[in-house]
């Protein structure tokens, strides 16, 4: 089942991030973490993980009578898809407003600014071909 880019809610994304960090966990294991951090009940975590499974972001396998879950795609691919969806749906397909926001961002550290410079240079090189 391919992951569909119909957006991810805040808790869905948090759980997906947790699964990238430590794949193969059960609902109970994830609920223990999120119960402490966010006060989420096990049933809430179960519902969210089932939703992520239906959307194609998690796969599951029964191991010793309990389902264990794994991400179906890496962090980069999912984040890329979410950014693409944001640009298409919110910015009408133009990344320029997002880039303008980054140019004005005061919270970029030197390393992040250097990464952006390299990306712009790569775009310029591509245009110069």
C-alpha positions as CSV (number, residue, x, y, z in Angstrom):
1,X,0.0,0.0,0.0
2,X,1.5,3.3,-1.1
3,X,1.5,6.2,1.4
4,X,-1.0,8.8,0.4
5,X,-0.2,12.4,0.9
6,X,-3.5,13.5,2.4
7,X,-1.7,15.3,5.1
8,X,-0.7,14.2,8.5
9,X,-2.1,15.6,11.8
10,X,0.2,16.8,14.5
11,X,-0.1,13.6,16.6
12,X,0.2,11.4,13.5
13,X,3.5,13.1,12.6
14,X,4.8,12.9,16.1
15,X,4.1,9.1,16.2
16,X,5.6,8.7,12.8
17,X,8.8,10.5,14.0
18,X,8.9,8.2,17.0
19,X,8.6,5.2,14.7
20,X,11.5,6.4,12.5
21,X,13.6,6.6,15.6
22,X,12.7,3.2,16.9
23,X,10.8,1.0,14.4
24,X,9.1,-2.3,15.2
25,X,7.3,-1.1,18.3
26,X,3.9,-2.1,19.5
27,X,1.0,0.3,20.3
28,X,1.6,-0.3,24.0
29,X,5.2,0.7,23.7
30,X,4.4,3.9,21.8
31,X,1.5,4.7,24.1
32,X,3.8,4.5,27.1
33,X,6.0,7.2,25.6
34,X,3.1,9.4,24.5
35,X,1.2,8.9,27.7
36,X,4.1,10.4,29.6
37,X,4.8,13.2,27.1
38,X,1.4,14.3,26.0
39,X,-1.1,12.5,28.3
40,X,-2.5,10.5,25.4
41,X,-4.5,7.4,26.3
42,X,-3.5,4.0,24.7
43,X,-6.8,4.1,22.7
44,X,-5.8,7.4,21.2
45,X,-2.4,6.1,20.1
46,X,-4.1,2.9,18.8
47,X,-6.5,5.0,16.7
48,X,-3.7,7.1,15.3
49,X,-1.4,4.2,14.5
50,X,-4.3,2.4,12.8
51,X,-5.0,5.6,10.8
52,X,-1.3,5.7,9.8
53,X,-1.5,2.1,8.7
54,X,-4.7,2.8,6.6
55,X,-3.0,5.8,5.0
56,X,0.0,3.6,4.1
57,X,2.6,5.3,6.4
58,X,3.0,2.3,8.7
59,X,3.0,-1.4,8.0
60,X,2.4,-4.0,10.7
61,X,3.2,-7.6,11.4
62,X,2.0,-9.9,14.1
63,X,4.9,-11.1,16.2
64,X,4.2,-13.5,19.1
65,X,0.5,-12.5,19.1
66,X,0.9,-8.7,19.1
67,X,1.2,-6.3,16.2
68,X,4.5,-4.5,15.7
69,X,4.6,-1.4,13.4
70,X,7.3,-0.1,11.0
71,X,7.3,3.0,8.8
72,X,6.8,2.2,5.1
73,X,8.9,5.2,3.9
74,X,11.9,7.1,5.2
75,X,11.7,10.5,6.9
76,X,13.0,12.3,3.8
77,X,10.5,10.9,1.4
78,X,7.5,11.7,3.7
79,X,8.7,15.2,4.5
80,X,9.3,15.8,0.9
81,X,5.8,14.8,0.0
82,X,4.3,17.0,2.8
83,X,6.3,20.0,1.5
84,X,5.2,19.3,-2.1
85,X,1.6,19.1,-0.9
86,X,2.0,22.3,1.0
87,X,3.5,24.1,-2.0
88,X,0.8,22.8,-4.3
89,X,-2.2,23.3,-2.1
90,X,-1.3,26.4,0.0
91,X,1.1,28.3,-2.2
92,X,-0.6,27.4,-5.5
93,X,2.4,25.6,-6.8
94,X,5.0,28.3,-6.3
95,X,7.8,27.8,-3.8
96,X,8.7,31.5,-3.9
97,X,6.7,32.6,-0.8
98,X,8.3,29.8,1.1
99,X,11.8,30.8,0.0
100,X,11.0,34.5,0.9
101,X,10.0,33.3,4.3
102,X,13.3,31.5,4.7
103,X,15.2,34.5,3.5
104,X,13.6,36.6,6.3
105,X,13.8,33.8,9.0
106,X,15.7,35.1,12.0
107,X,16.1,31.6,13.6
108,X,18.4,30.0,11.0
109,X,21.8,29.1,12.3
110,X,25.0,29.4,10.2
111,X,24.8,25.7,9.2
112,X,21.2,26.0,8.0
113,X,22.0,29.2,6.1
114,X,24.9,27.5,4.4
115,X,22.7,24.6,3.4
116,X,20.3,27.1,1.8
117,X,23.1,28.8,-0.1
118,X,24.2,25.4,-1.5
119,X,20.7,24.7,-2.6
120,X,20.4,28.1,-4.4
121,X,23.8,27.5,-6.0
122,X,22.6,24.1,-7.3
123,X,19.5,25.7,-8.7
124,X,21.7,28.3,-10.4
125,X,24.0,25.6,-11.8
126,X,21.0,23.7,-13.1
127,X,19.6,26.8,-14.9
128,X,23.1,27.5,-16.4
129,X,23.3,24.2,-18.1
